Amino acid sequence: MALMRRTPAVRSTDWFSVDSEHSMEATVAQLGLNSGVPIPTMSVLMRFLILKYYSQYYSFCTVGNDFLQDVPLSRIVLSLYDQLNTSMLHAIDNGCQAFVVDEQGAERFLDLYLPVHDLARQRSLDKSLILLIAKRNQTHLFNRMRVHEAFRELANVLIVVYDEQERPTDLYNTVVRISDVLERSVNVAMELVAVKWTSWKNHSFFPDKARDLNGYVLRTSMCNYLPFTGYERLDQETGNAFDSTTGKRSIWLDGTELQLLVSYCERRNCNIMVFPEDEDEWGDVYPNGTGIGLMGSVAERRTDIAFGAFYLWFKPYNFSSYTATISRSGVTVLVPKPKLLPHWRTPFLSFSWPLWIAVMVTFLVGIIATWLAGTVRLRLLLLSAPTDQPWTGRSDLISEQLTLSDAALMMVGFFVAQSSPIRTDLWLCVCLFASLLLAGFMVSNLYSGGLASVMMVPKYEKSIDTVVDFAATGMKWFGPTPYCLEEIRNASEPHLQQIQKTFRSVGPEEMKQYAHMGGSGFFVEQAQHGNFAPSNFLDRQVSTTLQPLKDYVYTQNCAALITNTNPLRSNLNEYILRVQQSGLLYHLGIRTAIRYLPTDVMRNIERSRMHQHDDGAVRLELGHFLGAFFILGYGLLCASLVFVGELWGTVMMRRWNETFVSKATVVTAY
């Protein structure tokens, strides 16, 4: 299959394939052996290469004979015969970032390069390798190395072929050739480096291969997670990425992260091979290095890089790495919007519950105080009444008695600003009733003002505004993956610990069902420029019933997941940072939202805290009086029940009296 590649311009330092037919005389003339130009020894050449190209590294490792003596750089010497895998792993973790390997350890080193780096903790960039091969073994080793997978992960490779006099005869760089995007086997070409030994110190032995990747196939896994990542299959080969199933350029990638990758490959001449993971999505990675979904594909090296708004989770980092931060994201929760309170509650909304309790306590205390004052007044009247007058007996003062029901009705009159019979013949009654009149006046006016505001301004249920409020409700909330809680897994705050207990990981279809049922919260991620994800469980109806919290559960940076040894990571990181500082991600995010996200749904979510009655006061309707009708109906019901109870009690008392009188008559007859 023909791949789209840019043809590099011809330079004086162009490479020539070792497979082309060069005579020995041409090679010797090229190296300057017949021109009288002195060729440096291997010791001189290696010292120069190490000081010029390896001084940027913290340290470098050597395996076998490296022709180096007294190099003023940190060097770790590894033995080929003493557990090379273990010593190599320890060396990498201690800062070994480049390598010099002779022919005896070349195959062993290349076999260990990928598995050892997958286990290593250090993730250095732009690793380099210098292979030292004797002329007599060149053909055999080259045939073995042409199909070695390690060279796909090593861009900076210099092969030095030397003769028996320990002088370099040929120098090569490796180039990975691509014949078919579906071909997973590696085809490595050894490109001969044309060195002018008259000015060999000015030659670039490690050219920048990232400028032109020669159609390098970047195996990419992703899932539909707009506005970050999204794809669609096209009928014709007019896409910007290859389909891993058909090998055709029939996939169109979109979203802020994937558009960044597409623009990178357009400028660097690489091809994107897409491996969708819509079923397992982010998946999981296991302690043995295997996994499913996006994380598993990179950990098992089925793909080179994975996009899906990855947070900097630790678990996949054990077997892979992260690129530079692509964007910032904040995680919040979509919670049910507060509903209008029912009209029957209107009479009870003037006061808060603590104030209602205070009013009821005042009412009860007033009843008791009024009844006690009336009882004391009656006793004083009985004591002060003259006994020699026949019209001033005890039966004449019975009308002055204040019963408990009279006291209750008197207090009701005070509290609703109605007149009540007041005794003023005792200063006790004057002081008590004056204070009760003042208290009733205050309660009545406060209630009237509160009721007016309640009837004119709509009242809603208590809104869930913060994470603390949401945790206090104990409401269940749902998300697409258990990794949604990875950032707060070890949180010590009580409210964060509480919401971890109520979280459930479900699929998109289940989230749709719960969204329509209501009464639940939903994980939602707000992108750097305001868009929300995921949104596939939202529709126009559901979006009108939900609102986001005012604060975030947590914030995190989004990056791509990449293999530990990917040779493009350094260059891709630089490109990501350049795009970030240019502000292009804002343009890409807005364009993706306009193309794919439902505009009406996003608008409903953004305006969810703007209620429909925010324009002003509402007109009074019949529903506003339902509370009064409710109180009237409840009072009639209670009065009816009490009346029935009184009738029943009267009948029972009459029967009991008749039975007692008949028994008393029988006993008297005997």
SULZI-V851024 format. One record per pair of residues at least 6 apart in sequence whose C-alpha atoms are under 7 Angstrom apart, sorted by the first residue. I is the first residue (numbers start at 1). J is the second residue. D is the distance in whole Angstrom. If there is no record, write none. Layout:
i: [I/I]
j: [J/J]
d: [D/D]
This chain:
i: [1/1/3/4/5/5/5/6/13/14/15/15/15/15/16/16/16/17/17/17/18/18/18/28/29/31/31/31/31/32/37/37/39/40/41/41/41/42/42/42/42/43/43/46/46/47/47/55/57/58/58/58/59/59/59/59/59/59/60/60/60/60/60/60/60/61/61/61/61/61/61/61/61/62/62/62/62/62/62/63/63/63/63/63/63/63/63/64/64/64/64/64/65/66/66/76/78/78/80/85/85/89/89/92/92/93/93/93/97/97/98/98/98/99/99/99/100/100/100/101/101/101/102/102/102/103/103/110/113/114/117/117/118/118/119/123/125/126/126/127/128/128/129/129/129/130/130/130/131/131/131/132/132/132/133/133/133/134/134/134/135/135/135/146/146/146/147/147/147/147/148/149/152/153/153/153/154/155/156/157/157/158/158/158/158/159/159/159/160/160/160/160/161/161/161/161/162/162/163/171/171/172/172/172/172/173/173/173/173/174/174/174/174/175/175/175/175/176/176/176/176/177/177/177/178/178/181/181/182/182/195/210/210/211/212/212/213/213/213/214/214/215/215/215/216/216/217/217/217/217/218/218/218/218/219/219/219/219/219/219/220/220/220/220/220/220/220/220/221/221/221/221/221/221/221/221/221/222/222/222/222/222/222/222/223/223/223/223/223/223/223/224/224/224/225/225/225/226/226/226/227/227/227/227/227/227/228/228/228/228/228/229/229/229/229/229/229/229/230/230/230/231/231/231/231/232/232/232/233/233/233/234/234/235/236/237/237/237/238/238/239/239/239/239/240/240/240/240/241/241/241/241/241/241/241/241/241/242/242/242/242/242/242/242/243/243/243/243/243/244/244/244/253/255/255/256/256/256/265/277/277/280/280/281/281/282/282/282/283/283/283/283/283/284/284/284/284/284/285/285/285/285/285/289/289/289/290/290/290/291/291/294/295/297/298/298/298/298/298/298/299/299/304/304/305/305/305/305/306/306/306/307/307/309/309/309/310/310/310/310/311/311/311/311/312/313/320/320/320/320/321/321/321/321/322/322/322/322/323/323/323/323/323/323/324/324/324/325/325/325/326/326/326/327/327/327/328/328/328/328/328/329/329/329/329/329/329/329/329/330/330/330/330/330/330/330/331/331/331/331/331/331/331/332/332/332/332/332/332/332/332/333/333/333/333/333/333/334/334/334/334/334/334/334/334/335/335/335/335/335/335/336/336/336/336/336/336/337/337/337/338/338/338/338/339/339/340/340/340/341/341/341/343/343/343/343/344/344/344/345/346/346/346/347/347/347/349/350/350/350/350/363/366/367/367/367/370/371/371/371/371/373/374/374/375/375/378/378/382/385/386/410/413/413/414/414/414/415/415/415/415/416/416/417/417/417/423/424/455/455/456/456/456/457/457/464/465/465/466/466/466/467/467/468/471/471/471/474/475/475/475/476/476/476/476/477/477/477/477/477/477/477/478/478/478/478/478/478/478/478/479/479/479/479/479/480/480/480/481/482/488/491/508/511/512/512/514/515/516/524/524/524/525/525/525/526/526/529/529/539/540/540/543/543/543/544/544/546/547/547/547/579]
j: [179/180/215/215/214/215/269/269/194/194/191/192/193/194/191/192/193/190/191/192/190/191/192/34/35/169/195/196/197/197/197/198/197/167/166/167/168/67/166/167/168/67/68/67/68/68/71/73/97/95/96/97/73/74/75/95/96/97/74/75/76/96/97/98/99/75/76/77/78/96/98/99/100/76/77/78/99/100/101/77/78/79/80/100/101/102/105/79/80/101/102/105/102/100/102/91/84/87/105/112/116/116/120/120/122/120/121/122/124/127/127/128/129/128/129/130/129/130/131/130/131/132/131/132/133/132/133/150/150/150/564/565/319/564/319/564/570/567/570/156/156/157/156/157/158/157/158/159/158/159/160/159/160/161/160/161/162/161/162/163/161/162/163/187/188/189/185/186/187/188/186/186/176/565/566/567/567/567/206/173/174/171/172/173/206/171/172/173/168/170/171/172/168/169/170/171/168/169/169/192/193/190/191/192/193/190/191/192/193/188/189/190/191/188/189/190/191/186/187/188/189/187/188/189/215/216/217/247/244/247/203/268/571/268/268/269/268/269/270/269/270/269/270/271/270/271/270/271/272/273/271/272/273/304/272/273/274/303/304/305/272/273/274/275/303/304/305/306/274/275/276/277/294/303/305/306/307/275/276/277/294/306/307/308/229/230/276/277/278/281/308/230/231/278/308/533/534/255/533/534/255/256/533/589/592/593/255/256/257/308/309/254/255/256/257/258/307/308/253/254/255/251/252/253/254/251/252/253/250/251/252/250/251/250/250/248/249/250/249/250/249/250/251/252/249/251/252/253/249/250/251/252/253/271/272/273/274/248/249/250/251/272/273/274/249/250/251/273/274/273/274/275/259/589/592/585/588/589/271/293/294/292/293/293/294/293/294/295/292/293/294/295/296/291/292/293/295/296/291/292/295/296/316/299/300/319/296/299/300/297/299/306/316/303/304/305/306/320/562/563/319/320/562/563/560/561/562/563/560/561/562/560/561/558/559/560/558/559/560/561/556/557/558/559/557/486/561/562/563/564/561/562/563/564/559/560/561/562/559/560/561/562/569/573/559/573/576/557/558/559/558/559/576/528/557/558/527/528/556/557/558/525/526/527/528/555/556/557/558/525/526/527/552/554/555/556/524/525/526/552/553/554/555/523/524/525/548/549/551/552/553/521/522/523/524/548/549/521/522/523/524/546/547/548/549/520/521/522/546/547/548/519/520/521/545/546/547/545/546/547/460/461/462/463/460/461/459/460/461/459/460/461/623/624/626/627/626/627/630/627/454/624/627/451/627/628/454/447/450/451/454/411/411/407/408/411/407/402/403/404/407/429/401/402/401/402/400/401/394/392/392/420/419/420/436/437/440/440/441/443/444/440/444/440/441/444/429/430/620/624/617/618/619/617/618/470/549/550/549/550/551/551/553/495/495/498/499/502/502/520/521/502/503/520/521/502/503/504/520/521/522/523/503/504/505/506/511/521/522/523/504/505/506/522/523/505/506/507/505/505/496/497/537/537/537/538/520/542/542/532/533/534/532/533/534/532/533/586/589/601/600/601/601/604/605/604/608/608/605/608/609/585]
d: [7/6/7/7/6/6/6/6/6/7/5/5/5/6/5/5/7/6/5/6/6/6/6/7/7/7/7/7/7/6/7/6/7/7/6/5/7/6/6/5/6/5/6/7/7/6/7/7/6/6/7/7/7/5/6/6/5/6/7/5/6/5/6/5/6/6/5/6/7/6/6/5/6/6/5/6/6/5/6/6/5/6/6/6/5/6/6/7/7/6/5/7/6/7/7/7/7/7/6/7/7/6/6/7/6/6/6/5/6/6/5/5/6/6/5/6/6/5/6/6/5/6/6/4/6/6/5/6/7/7/7/7/6/6/7/6/6/7/7/7/5/6/6/5/6/6/5/6/6/5/6/6/5/6/6/5/6/6/5/6/6/6/5/6/5/7/7/5/5/6/6/6/7/6/5/5/6/6/6/6/6/7/6/5/7/6/5/6/6/6/5/7/6/6/5/6/4/5/6/6/5/6/5/5/5/6/5/7/7/6/6/5/6/6/5/6/7/7/6/5/6/5/6/7/7/7/6/6/7/6/7/7/7/5/5/6/6/5/6/6/7/5/4/6/5/6/6/5/6/6/6/5/6/6/6/5/6/5/5/7/7/6/5/6/6/6/5/6/6/5/6/7/6/6/6/5/7/7/5/6/7/6/5/6/7/7/6/5/5/6/6/4/7/7/7/7/6/6/6/7/5/6/7/6/6/6/5/5/6/7/6/6/4/7/6/6/7/6/6/5/6/7/6/5/6/6/5/7/6/5/6/5/6/7/6/6/5/4/6/6/5/5/5/5/7/6/5/7/5/7/5/6/7/7/5/6/7/5/4/6/6/6/5/6/6/6/6/6/6/6/6/6/7/7/6/6/5/5/6/6/6/7/5/5/6/5/5/6/5/4/6/6/7/5/5/6/6/6/4/6/6/5/6/6/7/6/6/6/6/7/7/6/6/6/6/6/7/7/6/6/5/6/6/6/7/6/4/7/6/5/6/5/7/5/6/7/5/5/6/7/6/6/5/6/7/7/7/6/5/5/6/5/6/5/6/6/5/6/6/5/7/7/7/6/6/5/7/6/6/5/6/5/6/6/6/5/7/5/6/4/6/7/6/5/5/6/6/6/7/6/5/7/6/6/4/6/6/5/6/6/6/6/6/6/6/6/7/6/7/5/5/6/5/5/6/6/6/5/5/7/7/6/5/4/7/7/5/7/5/5/6/6/7/7/6/5/6/5/5/6/6/5/6/5/5/6/6/4/6/6/5/6/6/5/6/6/5/4/7/6/7/7/6/7/6/7/7/6/4/5/7/7/7/5/5/6/6/6/7/6/6/7/7/5/7/7/7/6/7/7/7/6/6/6/7/6/5/4/7/6/6/7/6/7/6/6/6/6/7/7/5/5/7/5/6/6/5/5/6/6/6/7/6/6/5/6/6/7/7/6/7/5/6/6/6/6/5/6/6/4/5/7/6/5/6/6/7/6/5/6/6/5/6/6/5/6/6/6/5/6/7/7/6/6/5/7/7/7/6/7/6/6/6/5/7/5/6/6/7/6/7/5/6/6/6/6/7/7/6/5/7/7]
